[in-house]
């Protein structure tokens, strides 16, 4: 009887120990994933800044060869989009197949933005300030739409593939991505602005007052560009 009681007591003590071990392991994995994601984003900022140095000519920016542009665009997107993608990468790491799925998730997520770069290269031309203003107004108007709100919610869900997550993020951020394309596709300043807004929208809950204010500010910028382009800093190349 005494042996049975000891065995039963030992069995009762086992279950609490296992979750503690799993929790510690999960916290370690999360720390590794977060550090790697932010580290990759930081390295991408360094690379993109070095590659883009001296290339910003505002609306008159030239893209160069296709190979060169893709080599610049890919780290640019990693720098801008990976900080905001960190929560989704963490969720993927906690999924059933765990850490092994993370590299594929990140690569396929960035593949979406690389494909966007291909489309930008095909469609982009150096343009006049009027075209830039119209694109900025369109970017601000998109922030008002139900489609924007839908994809912003989807970006917070537990999506299994990086490609699917990337498509949702594209739907959420396509308006914001028009800003650097319209105003200076090789501009570090616009990279930083878009990165900050994307990160805030990804981490903070939707707030109607903030979201509407942002959309109005973008539309206002577009109107300013249309009416008085020469007064907008960095829009036109310096003579």
PyMOL commands that set and color helices and strands:
alter all, ss='L'
color gray80, all
select helices_A, chain A and resi 2-52+58-60+66-93+98-123+129-142+146-154+162-183+188-203+208-227+229-231
alter helices_A, ss='H'
color red, helices_A
deselect
rebuild
show_as cartoon
